[in-house]
Amino acid sequence: MSKRGFPYLSIIRGVKRLLGTWSLVISYRTWRIGGSFRERLTDQHKWESLLACKRQTPALSNSLLAGLVDVGCGWGRWTIAAARAGFRPIGLDVHIDALAPGVRVLRQLDVRADYVCREADRLPFPSASVDFVFSYSLLQHLEKSAVMRFFSEVSRVLKPKGVCLVQLPNVLGLHNMLQQAKRGFREGRSGTFEMRYWSTKAIRQAVEMAGLKDMAIRPEGFFTQNPQLSDLDLLSPKGKMIVLVSNAGRKLAAMFPIVTGLADSFWVEARVR
């Protein structure tokens, strides 16, 4: 067969899709083998901020099942955890190949949740229809203009007194400064998933321009973006040390708020006006 007639591109695309889906399945199985599956899905550290918001917000605490949208859900680790924590979740992701394994996992666990394939800055929900918007480890990979559109969409879809809780990287984080130095302190290249780092001032401006209020910033990670205590048994000795140090940093910041400014990863919470 001639080169012109051989479907090279179709084969390459098919292999990439297969590998992407297979890697997600492997990650899921490795994660399950690493410890108690139920404990991982209801891990207190993952959802302590969400549950605190739910308890402190009358619009959420008075609802038996608060509607939550997990933006950038991937295969649904956080979406499933939200369902276990008592929310009525919808996972949203732009990658259909990531959502497909998530549907299978939902069936295996008999968990009720929904998935939708869509961009983060174009939420497919009616205005004032969502109680809670959550996003973890996604927004730092989007261009800042897209993140600003995301906040505007969040402001539109949230119900009165609804809550937004997202994770963003701190431009002044100790580890983040080293990473930025490696690339000459330039912004992430357009059209790529390179990290975009945010200052507290820029975060506040984006949130307020979108019409959100009562913004609060809390530390999530030190020397890492996404420290998970529940993942300790899956990590190398170095990785375990980083997660434990990060956890100590959060406790220190609770006593001395000035330490928050050195965190590499922030929780950003805001509400509808």
URHU-V489211 format. One record per residue. N is the residue number from 0. PSI is psi in degrees with one decimal (* if undefined). BURIAL is # if it has 9 or more other ideal C-beta (glycine too) atoms within 8 Angstrom, else .. Layout:
N/PSI/BURIAL + N/PSI/BURIAL
This chain:
0/139.0/. + 1/158.6/. + 2/-35.6/. + 3/-34.9/. + 4/-10.4/. + 5/128.4/. + 6/66.2/. + 7/-49.8/. + 8/-39.9/. + 9/-39.8/. + 10/-43.9/. + 11/-44.8/. + 12/-40.7/. + 13/-41.0/. + 14/-43.6/. + 15/-42.9/. + 16/-42.9/# + 17/-45.4/. + 18/-38.8/. + 19/-46.2/# + 20/-42.4/# + 21/-38.3/. + 22/-34.8/. + 23/-39.3/# + 24/-41.8/# + 25/-43.5/. + 26/-42.8/# + 27/-45.2/# + 28/-38.9/. + 29/-42.4/# + 30/-40.3/# + 31/-41.2/. + 32/-30.2/. + 33/-13.9/# + 34/-168.8/. + 35/120.4/. + 36/-42.4/. + 37/-40.0/. + 38/-38.4/# + 39/-37.0/# + 40/-22.6/# + 41/24.0/# + 42/127.1/# + 43/-40.0/. + 44/-41.4/# + 45/-42.7/# + 46/8.8/# + 47/-37.3/. + 48/-41.5/# + 49/-46.7/# + 50/-35.4/# + 51/-42.7/. + 52/-41.2/# + 53/-41.9/# + 54/-35.6/. + 55/-8.9/. + 56/111.2/# + 57/-40.4/. + 58/-26.9/# + 59/-45.3/# + 60/-27.1/# + 61/-4.9/. + 62/128.9/. + 63/-36.2/. + 64/95.7/. + 65/134.6/# + 66/127.8/# + 67/136.7/# + 68/122.1/# + 69/101.5/# + 70/125.5/# + 71/43.4/# + 72/-18.5/# + 73/-134.6/# + 74/-2.8/# + 75/20.5/# + 76/-47.4/# + 77/-32.6/# + 78/-45.1/# + 79/-41.9/# + 80/-37.3/# + 81/-41.6/# + 82/-41.8/# + 83/-29.3/# + 84/-0.6/# + 85/9.3/. + 86/166.8/# + 87/89.8/# + 88/151.6/# + 89/121.6/# + 90/133.9/# + 91/130.3/# + 92/149.5/# + 93/-15.2/. + 94/108.7/# + 95/-30.7/. + 96/-23.7/# + 97/-32.5/# + 98/-31.5/# + 99/-49.2/# + 100/-32.3/# + 101/-38.7/# + 102/-41.6/# + 103/-39.7/. + 104/-39.7/# + 105/-43.4/# + 106/-42.4/. + 107/-36.7/. + 108/-6.4/# + 109/47.2/. + 110/139.2/# + 111/116.7/. + 112/164.9/# + 113/154.9/. + 114/147.4/# + 115/140.8/. + 116/114.3/# + 117/158.4/# + 118/151.4/. + 119/-28.9/# + 120/14.2/# + 121/71.3/. + 122/126.1/# + 123/51.0/. + 124/148.8/. + 125/158.8/. + 126/143.0/. + 127/47.1/. + 128/-4.5/. + 129/138.4/# + 130/-36.5/# + 131/130.6/# + 132/128.1/# + 133/143.3/# + 134/131.7/# + 135/128.6/# + 136/39.0/. + 137/-52.3/# + 138/-28.2/# + 139/-15.3/# + 140/-3.3/. + 141/151.9/# + 142/148.1/. + 143/-31.2/# + 144/-36.4/. + 145/-36.4/# + 146/-38.6/# + 147/-38.0/# + 148/-36.2/# + 149/-48.2/# + 150/-37.2/# + 151/-40.4/# + 152/-39.0/# + 153/-45.8/# + 154/-35.1/# + 155/-45.6/# + 156/-19.0/# + 157/142.7/# + 158/163.5/# + 159/132.1/. + 160/11.8/# + 161/162.1/# + 162/141.4/# + 163/130.1/# + 164/115.7/# + 165/161.7/# + 166/135.7/# + 167/148.9/# + 168/142.8/# + 169/125.8/# + 170/-24.5/# + 171/9.1/. + 172/145.0/# + 173/-49.7/# + 174/-37.1/# + 175/-35.6/# + 176/-40.4/# + 177/-42.5/. + 178/-38.5/# + 179/-36.8/# + 180/-35.8/. + 181/-27.7/. + 182/20.4/. + 183/25.9/. + 184/29.1/. + 185/163.2/. + 186/160.9/. + 187/142.3/# + 188/139.6/. + 189/138.8/. + 190/6.4/. + 191/170.4/. + 192/21.7/. + 193/152.4/. + 194/138.2/# + 195/122.1/# + 196/142.9/# + 197/139.2/# + 198/158.7/# + 199/-33.8/# + 200/-44.7/. + 201/-37.7/# + 202/-47.1/# + 203/-41.9/# + 204/-43.8/. + 205/-41.7/# + 206/-46.7/# + 207/-36.2/# + 208/-27.9/# + 209/-8.8/# + 210/14.6/# + 211/160.5/# + 212/-179.7/# + 213/42.7/. + 214/137.8/# + 215/140.7/. + 216/130.1/# + 217/152.8/# + 218/139.5/# + 219/-47.2/# + 220/142.0/# + 221/128.4/# + 222/10.5/# + 223/160.7/# + 224/-36.2/# + 225/69.9/# + 226/127.0/# + 227/112.5/# + 228/-30.3/# + 229/-11.8/# + 230/6.8/# + 231/-39.5/# + 232/-7.2/. + 233/-5.9/. + 234/158.7/# + 235/165.6/. + 236/-40.3/. + 237/-43.7/. + 238/-40.8/. + 239/-42.4/# + 240/-42.3/. + 241/-44.1/# + 242/-41.2/# + 243/-40.3/# + 244/-40.0/# + 245/-42.8/# + 246/-39.6/# + 247/-36.7/. + 248/-39.7/# + 249/-41.5/# + 250/-39.2/. + 251/-40.1/# + 252/-29.6/# + 253/-31.5/. + 254/-35.5/. + 255/90.3/. + 256/-25.6/. + 257/-25.1/. + 258/-24.5/# + 259/-34.2/# + 260/-14.6/. + 261/-4.2/# + 262/148.7/# + 263/-22.0/# + 264/134.5/# + 265/147.9/# + 266/130.5/# + 267/118.5/# + 268/138.7/# + 269/165.2/# + 270/164.5/# + 271/143.5/# + 272/*/.
